[in-house]
Amino acid sequence: MPEAWYRLGQLRSQKGDTPGAVAAYATSLKGWPRISWAPDATVKLAAALTDANRPNDACSAIEQFDKVYGKMATIETKTLAKAIRVKDKCP
């Protein structure tokens, strides 16, 4: 079921539904699952939070990404996380 929320987040993001994407990604990540799509979902949550003008929340999501998923993430996901970190001036 969490993967369905992740996919819904992707769809909502593509449709420009930022609040819906934030809610779907956040729901998919309850309990910080250790599954292949979780690093991507966390960074996409951060990107949606950035789009929603919530940089502090985006930085918190990136911090969790680093702690929980940083080592298992793809290069592409790590690159997006770095871009969000710079854009939102995360510590």
Helices and strands as residue ranges (DSSP letters): H 2-14, H 18-28, H 38-51, H 55-64, I 65-69, H 75-87
